Amino acid sequence: MNDRNKTAAGRNAGTAQRQASAMQTQDFFRGVIAEMRRVTWPTRDEWVSATILTVLLVVGIGLFTFCADWVFSQLFSLIHPT
């Protein structure tokens, strides 16, 4: 096989790989779209209640962390005053 045939074969193999990759990408996005159509989306009331719950939990955990930090800092200052 001479160099000219090797180059042409390499080009054809590269083109075939790109086409296969493009087909896989298209299949992936078709699958994503099909799956998104099957999703059961939450109602507005469910969405609002989940958001409120999330905000309250974040605030609660923040307050708990603040209080625990304050208590431990007071305890450590009693043990090792500066």
Rosetta silent file (secondary structure, phi, psi, omega in degrees, C-alpha in Angstrom):
SEQUENCE: MNDRNKTAAGRNAGTAQRQASAMQTQDFFRGVIAEMRRVTWPTRDEWVSATILTVLLVVGIGLFTFCADWVFSQLFSLIHPT
SCORE:     score description
SCORE:     0.000 S_00000001
   1 L     0.000  128.546 -178.980    0.000    0.000    0.000 S_00000001
   2 L   -89.017  175.579 -175.273    1.478    3.327   -0.995 S_00000001
   3 H   -63.914  -34.569 -178.849    1.253    6.620    0.891 S_00000001
   4 H   -64.763  -41.128  179.357   -1.608    7.938   -1.225 S_00000001
   5 H   -69.375  -36.610  178.051   -3.842    4.963   -0.330 S_00000001
   6 H   -63.257  -41.295 -179.281   -2.925    5.231    3.363 S_00000001
   7 H   -66.023  -44.104  179.723   -3.940    8.884    3.411 S_00000001
   8 H   -65.258  -41.083  178.742   -7.267    8.223    1.706 S_00000001
   9 H   -65.524  -39.230  178.168   -8.015    5.304    4.036 S_00000001
  10 H   -65.103  -39.279  177.723   -7.145    7.446    7.048 S_00000001
  11 H   -64.696  -43.425 -179.833   -9.451   10.226    5.847 S_00000001
  12 H   -65.789  -38.133  178.204  -12.325    7.803    5.328 S_00000001
  13 H   -66.327  -40.922  178.841  -11.809    6.262    8.766 S_00000001
  14 H   -64.951  -40.010  178.252  -11.783    9.717   10.385 S_00000001
  15 H   -64.869  -42.086  179.727  -14.956   10.705    8.542 S_00000001
  16 H   -64.047  -39.068  178.551  -16.683    7.487    9.611 S_00000001
  17 H   -66.170  -40.618  178.398  -15.698    8.087   13.233 S_00000001
  18 H   -64.927  -40.533  179.319  -17.043   11.644   13.129 S_00000001
  19 H   -65.796  -41.378  178.179  -20.318   10.443   11.607 S_00000001
  20 H   -63.892  -40.879  178.941  -20.635    7.716   14.246 S_00000001
  21 H   -65.139  -40.920  178.409  -19.921   10.249   16.979 S_00000001
  22 H   -64.572  -38.451  178.954  -22.523   12.633   15.547 S_00000001
  23 H   -66.352  -40.047  178.447  -25.092    9.820   15.461 S_00000001
  24 H   -64.438  -39.315  178.524  -24.352    8.932   19.088 S_00000001
  25 H   -64.863  -44.326  178.073  -24.775   12.583   20.067 S_00000001
  26 H   -62.321  -42.929  178.054  -28.085   12.807   18.228 S_00000001
  27 H   -61.914  -39.357  178.593  -29.287    9.579   19.859 S_00000001
  28 H   -61.047  -48.615 -177.949  -28.309   10.939   23.251 S_00000001
  29 H   -68.791  -33.930  174.462  -30.287   14.159   22.796 S_00000001
  30 H   -62.796  -40.774  177.549  -33.276   12.271   21.410 S_00000001
  31 H   -64.825  -40.156  178.588  -33.188   10.102   24.519 S_00000001
  32 H   -63.080  -45.362 -179.590  -32.962   13.160   26.776 S_00000001
  33 H   -63.555  -42.998  178.900  -35.960   14.785   25.080 S_00000001
  34 H   -62.696  -40.194 -179.917  -37.989   11.563   25.306 S_00000001
  35 H   -68.921  -38.503  179.800  -37.143   11.216   28.992 S_00000001
  36 H   -65.391  -28.809  177.336  -38.020   14.855   29.737 S_00000001
  37 H   -70.520  -24.065 -178.541  -41.480   14.284   28.239 S_00000001
  38 H   -89.250   -6.912 -177.131  -42.072   11.477   30.758 S_00000001
  39 L   -69.429  137.961  172.701  -41.127   13.569   33.796 S_00000001
  40 L   -94.304  106.329 -176.548  -43.914   14.376   36.236 S_00000001
  41 L   -80.504  146.702 -179.943  -43.296   18.018   37.055 S_00000001
  42 L   -70.340  152.400  175.512  -44.375   19.388   40.467 S_00000001
  43 L   -75.256  170.515 -179.810  -47.377   21.644   40.751 S_00000001
  44 H   -61.825  -41.072  179.419  -46.955   25.262   41.794 S_00000001
  45 H   -63.113  -41.918  177.336  -48.091   24.473   45.360 S_00000001
  46 H   -63.696  -40.891 -179.389  -45.569   21.625   45.633 S_00000001
  47 H   -62.998  -46.221 -178.586  -42.848   23.881   44.228 S_00000001
  48 H   -65.635  -44.909 -178.139  -43.613   26.705   46.694 S_00000001
  49 H   -66.093  -37.221  177.508  -43.828   24.392   49.708 S_00000001
  50 H   -66.654  -37.499  178.679  -40.536   22.679   48.789 S_00000001
  51 H   -66.668  -44.747  179.142  -38.856   26.076   48.400 S_00000001
  52 H   -62.283  -44.248  178.803  -40.153   27.304   51.756 S_00000001
  53 H   -60.178  -42.550  179.983  -39.037   24.071   53.431 S_00000001
  54 H   -63.351  -45.803  179.902  -35.571   24.411   51.914 S_00000001
  55 H   -62.745  -43.390  179.749  -35.178   28.025   53.055 S_00000001
  56 H   -64.591  -39.963  178.265  -36.370   27.165   56.573 S_00000001
  57 H   -65.847  -40.140  178.424  -33.984   24.223   56.815 S_00000001
  58 H   -64.125  -44.333  178.738  -31.045   26.342   55.668 S_00000001
  59 H   -64.376  -43.627 -179.961  -31.891   29.056   58.215 S_00000001
  60 H   -62.044  -44.956  179.133  -32.395   26.439   60.960 S_00000001
  61 H   -66.732  -35.977  176.594  -29.097   24.710   60.272 S_00000001
  62 H   -63.346  -44.604  178.399  -27.371   28.093   60.138 S_00000001
  63 H   -64.903  -41.602  177.815  -28.799   29.075   63.526 S_00000001
  64 H   -60.418  -44.742  179.800  -27.854   25.695   65.007 S_00000001
  65 H   -64.076  -41.651  177.895  -24.299   26.064   63.722 S_00000001
  66 H   -61.313  -47.469 -178.510  -24.080   29.619   65.079 S_00000001
  67 H   -64.891  -43.530  178.726  -25.347   28.546   68.523 S_00000001
  68 H   -62.282  -40.571  178.607  -23.069   25.492   68.674 S_00000001
  69 H   -64.214  -42.491 -179.536  -20.086   27.646   67.714 S_00000001
  70 H   -64.674  -44.569 -179.810  -20.957   30.227   70.369 S_00000001
  71 H   -61.892  -47.229 -179.221  -21.397   27.558   73.080 S_00000001
  72 H   -65.951  -35.668  177.797  -18.100   25.867   72.218 S_00000001
  73 H   -66.656  -36.769  176.959  -16.261   29.189   72.090 S_00000001
  74 H   -66.638  -41.932  178.706  -17.588   30.028   75.576 S_00000001
  75 H   -64.113  -44.089 -179.720  -16.542   26.604   76.885 S_00000001
  76 H   -68.829  -31.307  177.230  -13.067   26.877   75.406 S_00000001
  77 H   -70.958  -27.338  174.992  -12.640   30.383   76.746 S_00000001
  78 H   -72.508  -38.045 -178.722  -13.397   29.018   80.234 S_00000001
  79 H   -74.281  -43.319 -175.848  -10.875   26.225   79.788 S_00000001
  80 L  -132.740   80.514  179.291   -8.166   28.323   78.156 S_00000001
  81 L   -68.895  147.974  179.759   -8.602   32.054   78.778 S_00000001
  82 L   -99.897    0.000    0.000   -6.429   34.372   76.714 S_00000001
